[in-house]
Amino acid sequence: MLGWSINLFRIRGIQLSVHFSFVLLLVYIGYDGWQDGGTSGLVWGVVTLLAFFTCVVLHELGHCFTGMRFGVGVRRILLMPIGGMAEFDSIPRQPSREILMTLAGPAVNFLIAAVLAAVVSFPPGWADDLAGLPNTPEELARLLLVANLIMGVFNLAPVFPMDGGRILRAGLATRLPYVRATFWAATVGKVLAVAAAGASLYYDLYLRAALFLFIFVAGELEYRTVQRRERDEAKWREALARLYRAPPAEEPPLLRP
């Protein structure tokens, strides 16, 4: 399913791709905006969606650029209706590096929010405008400010493999073996994801429920990947140990008088 994507362009060698379902979301938002406000609604709906996902890309680039400083390879950033996902060749096993790489994403969101807060005004009743599509650049800026704050805080929730869950795993890895730390982080994440998905369904928030279902599955898949990689590395270490094991010393020949 994740292979059904369209490659757009590269940013410092990182491929930016969009899942085909993102195109469907773009069409839906444009049509919904057109029904509400005609051509103007269509334009503002599409612009708002693209501006929001630009912030998502910047969030993922925060992870990517920090990881690249630690020698981590980045395959691509994939945009989907439920958000973005950076695909790495590996994740640093040093807890300090994983924490820095993880915090870089929400830090970008908080930086964007701080910049927007410094340049936009907040007239009385501005929060009421957040319920609908913006009609001016300033309304869009206020909407993006709030969206980036929510994005930054939301990603810090301890739901593995979200950013907060990775920070939890890195903290556990300072006292537990890496696979065991991943298991407990994934377990906590799955419990919270199920609870959040149930609450979302109760309030008819189906897209949010789908997001937490995706997080549940992604957490389990990453744990299995870490577990499989650990087994493979153990087999290679054992094979190399057998290969380079010193041969038994030969007994010296008997000396006959």
N, C-alpha and C positions, 0 to 999 in steps of 0.2 A: 504493500500500500504506500509506504513512504517513497517508493521508487517512481510513483506517478507524479512527476514534478517537471517544471519548466525551468531551465537555467537562464538567469537574467544577465548578470555580469559579475566581475570579480572586484573585490576590494582588498588590496595588498595580497593578492593571490588567493583570497578566500572566495569560493564560489557562492553566490547568492542565488537561491532557488525558491520557487513558490510551488506548493502542492496544488494540484489541479482544483481541489476543493476551495482553495483561496479565490480562484477566479469566480466560482459560483457565489461565494460570499460577496465579492465585489459587485456582481450583477444584482444580487438581492438587495444590497444596501442602496445601490443606485436606483433600482426600481421603487423601493420603499420611500426614498427621498423624493422621487418624481411624483408619487401618489400624494405625498403630503404637501409639497411645495412646487410642483411643476419642474421646469428646467433648473431653476435656482436650487430647489431641494435636491435634485439629482446631483448637481455639481458639488454642493456643500457636503452631501453624504459621501461621495467618492473622495473628496479632498480630506474630509475628517478621517476616513478609514486609512487612507494612504499616510496621513500625518501620524496617526497612532502607530501604524506598523513601522514607520521610519524610526520611531522611538524604540520599538521592539528590536529592530536591527541594531541600533546603537547599543542597546542593552547587551545583546549577544556579542557585539564587537568588543565590548568591555571585557567579557570573558576571554574572547579569542586573542586579543592583543596581549593580555596578561599571560595567558598560557603560552603564547609564542615566545615571550621573554624567557620562559622556563624550558624552551625547546620542545613544546608540545605541537604536534602537527594538527592542522585544522582542515577537515575535508570540505565542509560547506556549512552554510546557515540555511535552514529550511523554514520557510514561512507557511503556517497553516492557519485555518480559521481560529484555532484555540491558542495561537501564539507562535513563538519562534523556538527553534531548537538548533544549537550548534553541535556539529558532529566532530568529535576529536579522535585522533589516533589512540590516545591514552589520556588518563587523568593522573596528575602527580600523586605519588603515594606519600610524599612528605606532607604531614598535616598542615604545616605553615604555608606551603605553596598552594595546596588545595583551597585553603581558607582565603588567601589573597586573590586567587583566580576566581573564586566564587563571589566574593564581595564586590569585585569590579563591576559586575552587571548592575546590581541595585545602586551602586555608587553613581553610575552614569545617570540613572533615573532621577536620583536626588539632585544631581548637578543640573540637569535639564530643568527640574522644578524650581531650583534656586534662581537660575537665570531668568526664567519666565516670571517669577514673582517679583524680580527687580525691574521688569520693563512693562508690566501690565497694571492697570488700575482695578480696583474692586468696588464698584458702585453699589449702593444699597440694592439688595435683591439679586445680586449677581449669581448666587447659588441656584436660584430658580431656573436660570437659563441652561443649567447643566442637564436638565431633564430632556431637552430636545436638541435638534441639530443647531449648530452655530449659524449665525447669519452675517457675522463680521469677523475679520481677522482677530480682533481682540477677544471676542467670545471663544474663538477656536483656541487661542493661546491659553485662556483660563481653563478650558476643558482639558487641554493637554497637560497643564500644570497639575490638576487634580488626578488625571489618569496616570501620570508618572509617579506621583506619590503613592497611589494605590498599587501600581505595578511593583515599585520598590519594596513596599511593606509586604505585599502578598507573596513575593518570591522569597522572603525571609522566613516564611512559615516552615516549620521543621517537617516537611512532607517530601521525603526522598523520592525522586532525584531532583526536586527543586533546590534552589540555592540554600535555603535554610536546612534542608535535609542533608545536603553535602557538608555544610558546616558541622552539623551534628555528627556525621560519619567521621569527619576529620578529628573532631574532639574525642570521639570514642577510640579512634585509631591510635591516640597517644597512650592508651592503656590496654587496648585489646589488639589481637591480630587483625590485619586489614580485612580479611574475609568475614570475621566475626563482627567487626565494627559495621561492615556493609550490611550484614544480616539484620542487626538490631536497628540500624537507621531505616532500612527498607521496611521492616516490620512496623515500626512506629509510623512511617509514612503511609503504609497501606491501611492501617487502622484509621488514621485521620482522613485519608482520601475517601474511604467508605462512608465515614460520618458526614463529611462535607458533601459527597454526592447524594446521600440520602436527604440532607437538608435542602439541597438544591432542587431535587425532585419534588419535595414537599411544597416548595414555593414556585413550582413550574418554571424553574430556571434550567432548561434542558441543555443548553450549550455549556453552561457551567458544570452540570452533572457529567457531560461528555468529557470535559477537561479533566475532572478528577478521576474518571474511569481511565483515561489515557495515562494519567500520572501513576495510577495503581499498576497498570500493566508495564509501564516503562520502568518503574522501580523494581518489579520482579525480574524483568528481563536483564536489567543491569546487574542485579545481584547474581543471577545465573552466569552472566558473562564473567564477572569477577571470580566466581567460584570455579568456572571451567578454566580460566586462565591460570589460576593458582594450581590446579591439578596438572595442567600441561607443563607449567614451569617446574613443578616437583618431579615430573617424569623426565624432563630434560636434564635436571640436575642429577637425578639418579643415573641416567644413561651416561652422562659425562663422567660421573664418579667411577662407574664401572670401566669406562674406556681408558681413563688415565690412572686407574689403580695400579700401583707398583706391583710387578710380578713378585711372587714369593722368592725369597733369597735361596739360592741353591746351596745345598750342603757341601762343604769343602770335601775334596776327594780324600779318601783314606790313604794315609802314608804307610807303606809297608817297609819294614827294615830290609 
